[in-house]
């Protein structure tokens, strides 16, 4: 049964990609999207970033809050739902959709210098700037 599900999922992905290309549209590219930015007050020592597998750059910055920038590029009219929140030291970043969705997304999180950052509960390194 797992093999059938994998093949069905792969076939659906190929079908969606073929339909997008045949319609004259290119595949979504988050690097081309308009960024959206928000900041969250933060005074803790540890930040756990949970982004559900979405590419997320974590950067140490000279700031006192947490700044999140997201890029989402869609094709067609997918029902993409976005949510971001910071509560009790956990930053949740989520983009999800229902039905057949064609989108690309990414995040960038600037964290105050000296804060220990976890990615999905596991230690991670930050990029410096």
N, CA, C and O atoms as a MOPAC input file, in Angstrom:
PM7 MOZYME 1SCF
protein

 N      0.81500 1    -1.19200 1     0.00000 1
 C      0.00000 1     0.00000 1     0.00000 1
 C      0.86000 1     1.25700 1     0.00000 1
 O      0.51900 1     2.22500 1    -0.68000 1
 N      1.97200 1     1.27200 1     0.74700 1
 C      2.82600 1     2.45200 1     0.77600 1
 C      3.38600 1     2.76500 1    -0.61000 1
 O      3.45900 1     3.92900 1    -1.00400 1
 N      3.78300 1     1.72600 1    -1.35100 1
 C      4.32300 1     1.93800 1    -2.69000 1
 C      3.26700 1     2.58300 1    -3.57500 1
 O      3.57100 1     3.50300 1    -4.33500 1
 N      2.03200 1     2.10900 1    -3.48200 1
 C      0.95100 1     2.67500 1    -4.28000 1
 C      0.74300 1     4.14200 1    -3.92400 1
 O      0.55900 1     4.97200 1    -4.81400 1
 N      0.76900 1     4.47200 1    -2.63000 1
 C      0.59600 1     5.85500 1    -2.22200 1
 C      1.73400 1     6.72600 1    -2.72600 1
 O      1.50700 1     7.84700 1    -3.18200 1
 N      2.95400 1     6.21700 1    -2.64600 1
 C      4.09300 1     6.98600 1    -3.14800 1
 C      3.97600 1     7.21100 1    -4.64200 1
 O      4.20500 1     8.31900 1    -5.12700 1
 N      3.62400 1     6.17300 1    -5.36800 1
 C      3.48500 1     6.32000 1    -6.81700 1
 C      2.36100 1     7.27900 1    -7.15900 1
 O      2.49300 1     8.08800 1    -8.07800 1
 N      1.25300 1     7.19700 1    -6.42800 1
 C      0.13600 1     8.09700 1    -6.67500 1
 C      0.54500 1     9.53300 1    -6.40400 1
 O      0.21900 1    10.42900 1    -7.18200 1
 N      1.26600 1     9.76500 1    -5.29300 1
 C      1.73600 1    11.11400 1    -4.97000 1
 C      2.69200 1    11.63500 1    -6.01800 1
 O      2.60000 1    12.79500 1    -6.41900 1
 N      3.60900 1    10.79500 1    -6.46900 1
 C      4.57000 1    11.20100 1    -7.49700 1
 C      3.84600 1    11.49200 1    -8.80800 1
 O      4.16700 1    12.45800 1    -9.50000 1
 N      2.87800 1    10.66200 1    -9.14000 1
 C      2.12600 1    10.87700 1   -10.37500 1
 C      1.34600 1    12.18300 1   -10.31200 1
 O      1.27000 1    12.91400 1   -11.29900 1
 N      0.77400 1    12.47100 1    -9.16500 1
 C      0.02800 1    13.73000 1    -9.00800 1
 C      0.95700 1    14.92400 1    -9.15000 1
 O      0.60400 1    15.91400 1    -9.79000 1
 N      2.14600 1    14.83900 1    -8.55600 1
 C      3.10500 1    15.94000 1    -8.64800 1
 C      3.53400 1    16.16500 1   -10.09700 1
 O      3.62600 1    17.30700 1   -10.54700 1
 N      3.79300 1    15.09400 1   -10.81800 1
 C      4.17700 1    15.21100 1   -12.22500 1
 C      3.03500 1    15.80400 1   -13.03100 1
 O      3.26400 1    16.64400 1   -13.90200 1
 N      1.81700 1    15.38300 1   -12.75600 1
 C      0.65300 1    15.90500 1   -13.47000 1
 C      0.48200 1    17.40400 1   -13.23200 1
 O      0.23100 1    18.16000 1   -14.17000 1
 N      0.61700 1    17.83100 1   -11.97600 1
 C      0.49100 1    19.25200 1   -11.64900 1
 C      1.58300 1    20.05500 1   -12.34700 1
 O      1.30600 1    21.09700 1   -12.94000 1
 N      2.82100 1    19.57600 1   -12.28000 1
 C      3.93200 1    20.28800 1   -12.93000 1
 C      3.70800 1    20.37300 1   -14.43500 1
 O      3.95100 1    21.41900 1   -15.03700 1
 N      3.25100 1    19.29100 1   -15.04400 1
 C      2.99800 1    19.29400 1   -16.48800 1
 C      1.88600 1    20.28500 1   -16.84300 1
 O      1.97500 1    20.99200 1   -17.84800 1
 N      0.84800 1    20.33200 1   -16.02000 1
 C     -0.25700 1    21.25000 1   -16.28600 1
 C      0.20700 1    22.70800 1   -16.17700 1
 O     -0.18500 1    23.55000 1   -16.98500 1
 N      1.03100 1    22.99400 1   -15.19000 1
 C      1.53700 1    24.36100 1   -15.02100 1
 C      2.39100 1    24.75000 1   -16.21300 1
 O      2.22800 1    25.83800 1   -16.76500 1
 N      3.29200 1    23.88000 1   -16.61200 1
 C      4.16700 1    24.18400 1   -17.74500 1
 C      3.39000 1    24.29400 1   -19.04200 1
 O      3.68500 1    25.15700 1   -19.87000 1
 N      2.39400 1    23.42700 1   -19.23200 1
 C      1.60200 1    23.45800 1   -20.45900 1
 C      0.76800 1    24.72600 1   -20.55300 1
 O      0.45900 1    25.19100 1   -21.65100 1
 N      0.40400 1    25.28400 1   -19.40400 1
 C     -0.42200 1    26.49100 1   -19.42500 1
 C      0.41300 1    27.74600 1   -19.68000 1
 O     -0.12500 1    28.85300 1   -19.72400 1
 N      1.71600 1    27.57700 1   -19.84700 1
 C      2.56700 1    28.71900 1   -20.13300 1
 C      3.11400 1    29.38400 1   -18.88300 1
 O      3.81900 1    30.39000 1   -18.97200 1
 N      2.80300 1    28.84400 1   -17.74200 1
 C      3.28500 1    29.41100 1   -16.49000 1
 C      4.57700 1    28.71900 1   -16.07500 1
 O      4.77000 1    27.52900 1   -16.32600 1
 N      5.43800 1    29.46800 1   -15.44900 1
 C      6.62200 1    28.84400 1   -14.87200 1
 C      6.26600 1    28.36700 1   -13.46900 1
 O      5.23800 1    28.74700 1   -12.90700 1
 N      7.12500 1    27.53900 1   -12.92500 1
 C      6.90000 1    27.08500 1   -11.56100 1
 C      7.14100 1    28.24500 1   -10.60000 1
 O      7.93900 1    29.13400 1   -10.89900 1
 N      6.46800 1    28.25200 1    -9.45700 1
 C      6.66000 1    29.33200 1    -8.49800 1
 C      8.10100 1    29.39700 1    -8.00200 1
 O      8.78500 1    28.37800 1    -7.91000 1
 N      8.54800 1    30.60400 1    -7.68800 1
 C      9.89600 1    30.81700 1    -7.17900 1
 C      9.81800 1    31.89300 1    -6.10200 1
 O      9.59500 1    33.06600 1    -6.40000 1
 N     10.00400 1    31.48500 1    -4.84600 1
 C      9.86600 1    32.41000 1    -3.71900 1
 C     10.82400 1    33.58700 1    -3.80400 1
 O     10.54800 1    34.64600 1    -3.24100 1
 N     11.95800 1    33.41900 1    -4.50700 1
 C     12.90800 1    34.53200 1    -4.60800 1
 C     12.33900 1    35.69100 1    -5.42500 1
 O     12.87100 1    36.80000 1    -5.38000 1
 N     11.25900 1    35.43900 1    -6.17400 1
 C     10.62300 1    36.47800 1    -6.97300 1
 C      9.43100 1    37.12800 1    -6.25900 1
 O      8.85400 1    38.09000 1    -6.76800 1
 N      9.06400 1    36.60900 1    -5.09000 1
 C      7.88800 1    37.10200 1    -4.37200 1
 C      8.19900 1    38.36100 1    -3.58000 1
 O      9.34800 1    38.60800 1    -3.21200 1
 N      7.17300 1    39.15100 1    -3.32300 1
 C      7.29600 1    40.32500 1    -2.46200 1
 C      7.43300 1    39.84200 1    -1.01700 1
 O      6.63100 1    39.02300 1    -0.56800 1
 N      8.42000 1    40.32600 1    -0.28900 1
 C      8.57300 1    39.88300 1     1.09900 1
 C      7.54200 1    40.52400 1     2.01700 1
 O      7.13000 1    41.66600 1     1.81400 1
 N      7.13600 1    39.77300 1     3.02400 1
 C      6.29900 1    40.27600 1     4.10900 1
 C      7.12000 1    40.14700 1     5.37800 1
 O      7.76300 1    39.12000 1     5.59600 1
 N      7.10800 1    41.17900 1     6.22400 1
 C      7.93800 1    41.16700 1     7.42900 1
 C      7.10700 1    41.52400 1     8.64500 1
 O      6.22200 1    42.37700 1     8.58200 1
 N      7.40000 1    40.86400 1     9.74800 1
 C      6.80300 1    41.21600 1    11.02700 1
 C      7.85100 1    41.04000 1    12.11600 1
 O      8.83000 1    40.31600 1    11.93600 1
 N      7.64000 1    41.70400 1    13.23900 1
 C      8.55000 1    41.55000 1    14.36800 1
 C      7.76300 1    41.10300 1    15.58800 1
 O      6.58200 1    41.41200 1    15.74800 1
 N      8.46000 1    40.36300 1    16.44400 1
 C      7.88600 1    39.88600 1    17.69600 1
 C      8.78600 1    40.33100 1    18.83700 1
 O     10.00500 1    40.18300 1    18.74500 1
 N      8.21600 1    40.87700 1    19.91700 1
 C      9.04200 1    41.16700 1    21.08100 1
 C      9.60300 1    39.85900 1    21.63200 1
 O      8.93000 1    38.82900 1    21.61100 1
 N     10.83900 1    39.90800 1    22.12400 1
 C     11.45600 1    38.68800 1    22.65400 1
 C     12.48100 1    39.06100 1    23.70300 1
 O     13.34600 1    39.90200 1    23.45700 1
 N     12.39300 1    38.44400 1    24.87700 1
 C     13.36600 1    38.71000 1    25.92300 1
 C     13.91300 1    37.41400 1    26.52700 1
 O     14.45200 1    37.42500 1    27.63400 1
 N     13.77700 1    36.31600 1    25.81400 1
 C     14.24900 1    35.02900 1    26.32800 1
 C     15.68900 1    34.74600 1    25.94900 1
 O     16.34000 1    35.53800 1    25.26700 1
 N     16.17400 1    33.59800 1    26.40600 1
 C     17.53700 1    33.14000 1    26.10900 1
 C     17.56400 1    32.07000 1    25.02200 1
 O     18.59400 1    31.85800 1    24.38300 1
 N     16.41700 1    31.38300 1    24.80800 1
 C     16.33800 1    30.28700 1    23.85100 1
 C     15.10200 1    30.49400 1    22.98000 1
 O     14.01900 1    30.80100 1    23.47800 1
 N     15.28400 1    30.31900 1    21.66200 1
 C     14.18700 1    30.41700 1    20.70500 1
 C     14.12900 1    29.11800 1    19.90900 1
 O     15.12000 1    28.71000 1    19.30300 1
 N     12.96500 1    28.47100 1    19.91200 1
 C     12.75500 1    27.25100 1    19.13200 1
 C     11.95000 1    27.61500 1    17.88700 1
 O     10.78600 1    28.00400 1    17.98600 1
 N     12.57500 1    27.48800 1    16.71600 1
 C     11.93300 1    27.83300 1    15.44700 1
 C     11.36600 1    26.55800 1    14.82700 1
 O     12.10000 1    25.60900 1    14.55200 1
 N     10.05900 1    26.55000 1    14.61300 1
 C      9.38700 1    25.40500 1    14.00300 1
 C      8.75500 1    25.85400 1    12.69800 1
 O      7.77300 1    26.59600 1    12.68600 1
 N      9.34500 1    25.38200 1    11.58300 1
 C      8.90600 1    25.84400 1    10.26000 1
 C      8.39300 1    24.71700 1     9.37500 1
 O      8.23100 1    24.91100 1     8.17100 1
 N      8.13600 1    23.55500 1     9.93900 1
 C      7.55400 1    22.43500 1     9.17800 1
 C      8.26700 1    22.15200 1     7.86700 1
 O      7.61600 1    21.89000 1     6.85600 1
 N      9.58600 1    22.19900 1     7.86600 1
 C     10.35900 1    21.84200 1     6.68300 1
 C     10.51000 1    22.94400 1     5.65200 1
 O     11.18800 1    22.74700 1     4.64400 1
 N      9.90300 1    24.09100 1     5.87300 1
 C     10.07000 1    25.20300 1     4.93800 1
 C     11.47900 1    25.74900 1     5.06700 1
 O     11.95200 1    25.94500 1     6.18700 1
 N     12.17000 1    26.00200 1     3.95900 1
 C     13.52000 1    26.57800 1     4.04000 1
 C     13.50000 1    27.85700 1     4.87400 1
 O     12.72900 1    28.77900 1     4.60600 1
 N     14.36100 1    27.89400 1     5.89000 1
 C     14.37700 1    29.01500 1     6.82200 1
 C     15.80400 1    29.38000 1     7.16700 1
 O     16.54000 1    28.57500 1     7.73700 1
 N     16.19600 1    30.60900 1     6.81700 1
 C     17.51400 1    31.12000 1     7.20500 1
 C     17.39600 1    31.68200 1     8.60600 1
 O     16.49100 1    32.46600 1     8.89000 1
 N     18.31000 1    31.28400 1     9.48800 1
 C     18.35800 1    31.78400 1    10.85400 1
 C     19.61400 1    32.62100 1    10.99000 1
 O     20.72200 1    32.13000 1    10.76800 1
 N     19.44200 1    33.90200 1    11.36000 1
 C     20.54900 1    34.84500 1    11.32200 1
 C     20.64700 1    35.59200 1    12.65200 1
 O     19.65000 1    36.11100 1    13.15500 1
 N     21.86100 1    35.64200 1    13.21900 1
 C     22.10800 1    36.47400 1    14.39400 1
 C     22.19400 1    37.92100 1    13.94500 1
 O     22.85700 1    38.22800 1    12.95400 1
 N     21.52100 1    38.81900 1    14.67400 1
 C     21.50400 1    40.22700 1    14.28600 1
 C     21.57300 1    41.10700 1    15.53000 1
 O     21.22100 1    40.68300 1    16.63100 1
 N     22.02700 1    42.31800 1    15.33300 1
 C     22.11000 1    43.28700 1    16.41700 1
 C     20.72500 1    43.92200 1    16.58300 1
 O     20.45500 1    45.00100 1    16.05600 1
 N     19.86500 1    43.23600 1    17.32000 1
 C     18.49900 1    43.70800 1    17.52300 1
 C     17.97800 1    43.16600 1    18.85400 1
 O     18.58300 1    42.25600 1    19.42300 1
 N     16.87600 1    43.70400 1    19.35700 1
 C     16.30900 1    43.26900 1    20.62300 1
 C     15.03700 1    42.46300 1    20.46600 1
 O     14.48800 1    41.96400 1    21.44800 1
 N     14.55800 1    42.33200 1    19.22100 1
 C     13.35100 1    41.56500 1    18.95200 1
 C     13.65900 1    40.48500 1    17.92100 1
 O     14.80600 1    40.34400 1    17.49600 1
 N     12.64700 1    39.72600 1    17.51800 1
 C     12.79100 1    38.71700 1    16.47300 1
 C     12.05600 1    39.22800 1    15.24100 1
 O     10.87000 1    39.55000 1    15.30200 1
 N     12.77500 1    39.29700 1    14.11900 1
 C     12.15700 1    39.74100 1    12.86800 1
 C     12.03500 1    38.55000 1    11.93200 1
 O     12.99200 1    37.80700 1    11.71500 1
 N     10.83800 1    38.38300 1    11.38200 1
 C     10.57500 1    37.28500 1    10.44900 1
 C     10.17000 1    37.87900 1     9.10700 1
 O      9.29200 1    38.73800 1     9.03300 1
 N     10.82100 1    37.41000 1     8.05300 1
 C     10.44900 1    37.77700 1     6.69200 1
 C     10.06000 1    36.50100 1     5.96200 1
 O     10.73800 1    35.47900 1     6.07100 1
 N      8.98100 1    36.56800 1     5.22800 1
 C      8.55300 1    35.40100 1     4.45400 1
 C      8.29400 1    35.79900 1     3.01500 1
 O      7.88700 1    36.92100 1     2.71200 1
 N      8.54600 1    34.84100 1     2.14300 1
 C      8.28300 1    34.98400 1     0.71900 1
 C      7.41400 1    33.80500 1     0.31000 1
 O      7.73400 1    32.66100 1     0.63200 1
 N      6.31900 1    34.06600 1    -0.39500 1
 C      5.45700 1    33.00700 1    -0.91800 1
 C      5.09400 1    33.37700 1    -2.34100 1
 O      4.56200 1    34.45700 1    -2.59500 1
 N      5.38400 1    32.48000 1    -3.26800 1
 C      5.02000 1    32.67900 1    -4.66900 1
 C      4.09700 1    31.53700 1    -5.06100 1
 O      4.42400 1    30.37100 1    -4.83900 1
 N      2.95000 1    31.86000 1    -5.64000 1
 C      1.96500 1    30.84800 1    -6.02500 1
 C      1.67600 1    30.92600 1    -7.51300 1
 O      1.91700 1    31.94900 1    -8.15300 1
 N      1.17200 1    29.86200 1    -8.04000 1
 C      0.68900 1    29.81800 1    -9.42200 1
 C     -0.75900 1    29.34900 1    -9.37500 1
 O     -1.12700 1    28.48900 1    -8.57600 1
 N     -1.55800 1    29.92700 1   -10.23800 1
 C     -2.97200 1    29.60800 1   -10.21300 1
 C     -3.61300 1    30.30900 1    -9.02700 1
 O     -3.24700 1    31.43500 1    -8.69200 1
 N     -4.55100 1    29.65600 1    -8.40400 1
 C     -5.25100 1    30.24100 1    -7.25800 1
 C     -5.30200 1    29.23000 1    -6.11300 1
 O     -6.38300 1    28.82000 1    -5.69100 1
 N     -4.12900 1    28.82800 1    -5.61200 1
 C     -4.16000 1    27.85600 1    -4.51500 1
 C     -4.65100 1    28.51900 1    -3.23300 1
 O     -4.46200 1    29.71600 1    -3.01600 1
 N     -5.27300 1    27.72500 1    -2.40900 1
 C     -5.77300 1    28.19600 1    -1.12800 1
 C     -4.66300 1    28.02500 1    -0.09400 1
 O     -4.68300 1    27.07900 1     0.69400 1
 N     -3.67700 1    28.95800 1    -0.09900 1
 C     -2.54300 1    28.88700 1     0.80900 1
 C     -2.87100 1    29.68100 1     2.06300 1
 O     -3.27200 1    30.84300 1     1.98900 1
 N     -2.70000 1    29.05200 1     3.19600 1
 C     -2.93300 1    29.68000 1     4.48700 1
 C     -1.59300 1    29.87100 1     5.17400 1
 O     -0.80400 1    28.93100 1     5.26900 1
 N     -1.33100 1    31.07400 1     5.65000 1
 C     -0.07900 1    31.37300 1     6.33100 1
 C     -0.36300 1    31.78000 1     7.77000 1
 O     -1.35300 1    32.44600 1     8.07000 1
 N      0.53400 1    31.36000 1     8.64600 1
 C      0.43200 1    31.75000 1    10.04900 1
 C      1.83400 1    31.84800 1    10.62300 1
 O      2.71000 1    31.04700 1    10.29900 1
 N      2.03200 1    32.83100 1    11.47300 1
 C      3.29300 1    32.94800 1    12.19000 1
 C      2.98100 1    33.49200 1    13.57500 1
 O      2.18100 1    34.41400 1    13.73400 1
 N      3.62700 1    32.90400 1    14.57300 1
 C      3.37600 1    33.32300 1    15.94400 1
 C      4.60200 1    33.02500 1    16.80200 1
 O      5.38500 1    32.12700 1    16.49500 1
 N      4.75600 1    33.78600 1    17.87600 1
 C      5.82300 1    33.55800 1    18.84600 1
 C      5.18100 1    33.54400 1    20.22200 1
 O      4.64400 1    34.54800 1    20.69100 1
 N      5.24900 1    32.37700 1    20.85800 1
 C      4.64600 1    32.22400 1    22.17500 1
 C      5.48900 1    31.27900 1    23.01000 1
 O      5.85100 1    30.19300 1    22.55800 1
 N      5.80000 1    31.69600 1    24.22800 1
 C      6.56100 1    30.88000 1    25.17000 1
 C      7.87700 1    30.37600 1    24.57600 1
 O      8.25900 1    29.22800 1    24.80200 1
 N      8.56900 1    31.22300 1    23.82300 1
 C      9.87400 1    30.86500 1    23.27100 1
 C      9.82500 1    29.99500 1    22.03000 1
 O     10.87000 1    29.54900 1    21.55600 1
 N      8.63200 1    29.73900 1    21.48700 1
 C      8.50600 1    28.93500 1    20.26700 1
 C      7.95200 1    29.79600 1    19.14000 1
 O      6.84700 1    30.33000 1    19.23300 1
 N      8.73500 1    29.91900 1    18.07800 1
 C      8.32700 1    30.64900 1    16.87900 1
 C      7.78100 1    29.62800 1    15.89000 1
 O      8.51800 1    28.76900 1    15.40500 1
 N      6.49700 1    29.72500 1    15.59500 1
 C      5.85800 1    28.80000 1    14.65000 1
 C      5.63600 1    29.52400 1    13.32300 1
 O      5.01200 1    30.58300 1    13.26400 1
 N      6.16500 1    28.91700 1    12.26500 1
 C      6.04200 1    29.45700 1    10.91400 1
 C      5.35500 1    28.39600 1    10.07300 1
 O      5.85800 1    27.27800 1     9.95300 1
 N      4.22500 1    28.72800 1     9.49600 1
 C      3.46800 1    27.70700 1     8.78300 1
 C      2.83600 1    28.28400 1     7.53300 1
 O      2.16400 1    29.31500 1     7.57400 1
 N      3.06100 1    27.60900 1     6.43200 1
 C      2.33800 1    27.84400 1     5.18500 1
 C      1.76200 1    26.49400 1     4.80900 1
 O      2.49700 1    25.51100 1     4.72500 1
 N      0.48000 1    26.43200 1     4.58500 1
 C     -0.14100 1    25.17200 1     4.21200 1
 C     -1.24600 1    25.46100 1     3.20600 1
 O     -1.63800 1    26.61000 1     3.00400 1
 N     -1.73600 1    24.40700 1     2.58600 1
 C     -2.78400 1    24.59400 1     1.59600 1
 C     -3.70400 1    23.38700 1     1.57400 1
 O     -3.39200 1    22.33000 1     2.12100 1
 N     -4.83600 1    23.57300 1     0.93200 1
 C     -5.75800 1    22.46100 1     0.74500 1
 C     -5.93900 1    22.24900 1    -0.74900 1
 O     -5.83300 1    23.18800 1    -1.53700 1
 N     -6.21000 1    21.02400 1    -1.12700 1
 C     -6.38600 1    20.71000 1    -2.53800 1
 C     -5.05200 1    20.65100 1    -3.26200 1
 O     -4.01600 1    20.39100 1    -2.64900 1
 N     -5.07700 1    20.89000 1    -4.56000 1
 C     -3.86000 1    20.88500 1    -5.37400 1
 C     -3.23900 1    22.27100 1    -5.28800 1
 O     -3.85600 1    23.26500 1    -5.67200 1
 N     -2.01800 1    22.32800 1    -4.78100 1
 C     -1.35500 1    23.61200 1    -4.57100 1
 C     -0.02900 1    23.64200 1    -5.30900 1
 O      0.71300 1    22.66000 1    -5.32500 1
 N      0.25300 1    24.76800 1    -5.91300 1
 C      1.53800 1    24.98600 1    -6.55000 1
 C      2.09000 1    26.28900 1    -5.98100 1
 O      1.67900 1    27.37900 1    -6.37900 1
 N      3.03800 1    26.15900 1    -5.03100 1
 C      3.63000 1    27.34800 1    -4.43800 1
 C      5.03100 1    27.04000 1    -3.94400 1
 O      5.39900 1    25.88400 1    -3.73600 1
 N      5.80500 1    28.10400 1    -3.76200 1
 C      7.14700 1    28.00100 1    -3.21400 1
 C      7.23600 1    29.03200 1    -2.10300 1
 O      6.72500 1    30.14300 1    -2.23800 1
 N      7.88500 1    28.66600 1    -1.00400 1
 C      7.95700 1    29.58300 1     0.12000 1
 C      9.28600 1    29.45000 1     0.84700 1
 O      9.98100 1    28.44000 1     0.73300 1
 N      9.62200 1    30.49600 1     1.59900 1
 C     10.81300 1    30.47300 1     2.43700 1
 C     10.68900 1    31.55900 1     3.49000 1
 O      9.90500 1    32.49900 1     3.35500 1
 N     11.49800 1    31.40500 1     4.56100 1
 C     11.51200 1    32.36600 1     5.65800 1
 C     12.94600 1    32.78800 1     5.95500 1
 O     13.90400 1    32.09000 1     5.62200 1
 N     13.06600 1    33.95600 1     6.59100 1
 C     14.33100 1    34.42600 1     7.16100 1
 C     13.98500 1    34.94800 1     8.54800 1
 O     13.07300 1    35.75900 1     8.70700 1
 N     14.72300 1    34.47300 1     9.55700 1
 C     14.47500 1    34.87600 1    10.93000 1
 C     15.73700 1    35.53200 1    11.47200 1
 O     16.79800 1    34.91000 1    11.52300 1
 N     15.61500 1    36.79500 1    11.87700 1
 C     16.72000 1    37.49500 1    12.52700 1
 C     16.49100 1    37.42100 1    14.03200 1
 O     15.43800 1    37.80800 1    14.53900 1
 N     17.50700 1    36.91200 1    14.73500 1
 C     17.42600 1    36.64300 1    16.16300 1
 C     18.44600 1    37.51600 1    16.88300 1
 O     19.54600 1    37.71800 1    16.36800 1
 N     18.10800 1    38.04400 1    18.07100 1
 C     19.09600 1    38.84400 1    18.80400 1
 C     20.37800 1    38.04000 1    19.06800 1
 O     20.32600 1    36.85300 1    19.39100 1
 N     21.51000 1    38.70400 1    18.92600 1
 C     22.79300 1    38.04800 1    19.20300 1
 C     22.78600 1    37.51900 1    20.63100 1
 O     22.26500 1    38.16600 1    21.53900 1
 N     23.36200 1    36.35100 1    20.82300 1
 C     23.44900 1    35.74400 1    22.14200 1
 C     22.30400 1    34.80400 1    22.47500 1
 O     22.37500 1    34.08800 1    23.47400 1
 N     21.25200 1    34.78400 1    21.66900 1
 C     20.13700 1    33.86800 1    21.90300 1
 C     20.49800 1    32.50200 1    21.33100 1
 O     20.98900 1    32.39900 1    20.20700 1
 N     20.24900 1    31.45500 1    22.11600 1
 C     20.46400 1    30.09100 1    21.62500 1
 C     19.23700 1    29.70400 1    20.80700 1
 O     18.10400 1    29.84600 1    21.26500 1
 N     19.47300 1    29.21400 1    19.59400 1
 C     18.36500 1    28.90600 1    18.69700 1
 C     18.28800 1    27.40200 1    18.45600 1
 O     19.29500 1    26.73300 1    18.22300 1
 N     17.06700 1    26.89800 1    18.51900 1
 C     16.76800 1    25.51000 1    18.18400 1
 C     15.93600 1    25.50000 1    16.91300 1
 O     15.16000 1    26.42000 1    16.65700 1
 N     16.10700 1    24.44400 1    16.11900 1
 C     15.25900 1    24.24400 1    14.93600 1
 C     14.49000 1    22.96100 1    15.19800 1
 O     15.07400 1    21.87900 1    15.25800 1
 N     13.18400 1    23.08400 1    15.35400 1
 C     12.33100 1    21.94100 1    15.68300 1
 C     12.85600 1    21.19300 1    16.91000 1
 O     12.88300 1    19.96200 1    16.93400 1
 N     13.27200 1    21.94900 1    17.92100 1
 C     13.71700 1    21.36300 1    19.17900 1
 C     15.16300 1    20.89000 1    19.21600 1
 O     15.63900 1    20.44600 1    20.26100 1
 N     15.87200 1    20.98000 1    18.08500 1
 C     17.25900 1    20.52100 1    18.00800 1
 C     18.19700 1    21.70900 1    17.86100 1
 O     17.86200 1    22.67300 1    17.17400 1
 N     19.37800 1    21.65900 1    18.50000 1
 C     20.34500 1    22.76500 1    18.35200 1
 C     20.70400 1    22.99600 1    16.88400 1
 O     20.77000 1    22.05300 1    16.09500 1
 N     20.93400 1    24.25400 1    16.53300 1
 C     21.30100 1    24.60500 1    15.17000 1
 C     22.25600 1    25.79200 1    15.20400 1
 O     22.35300 1    26.49500 1    16.21000 1
 N     22.94200 1    26.00200 1    14.12500 1
 C     23.85200 1    27.14400 1    14.01500 1
 C     23.14200 1    28.29200 1    13.32000 1
 O     22.24000 1    28.09400 1    12.50600 1
 N     23.57000 1    29.48400 1    13.66200 1
 C     23.06700 1    30.68700 1    12.99900 1
 C     24.09000 1    31.18800 1    12.02200 1
 O     25.29200 1    30.98700 1    12.19800 1
 N     23.60400 1    31.85200 1    10.97600 1
 C     24.49400 1    32.56200 1    10.07600 1
 C     24.72700 1    33.93900 1    10.67700 1
 O     23.80000 1    34.54200 1    11.21800 1
 N     25.92200 1    34.43100 1    10.59100 1
 C     26.18600 1    35.80600 1    11.02500 1
 C     26.14500 1    36.72400 1     9.82500 1
 O     26.27900 1    36.26900 1     8.68900 1
 N     25.96500 1    38.00000 1    10.05800 1
 C     25.96600 1    38.93700 1     8.94700 1
 C     26.94500 1    40.03100 1     9.20700 1
 O     27.09700 1    40.93100 1     8.38100 1

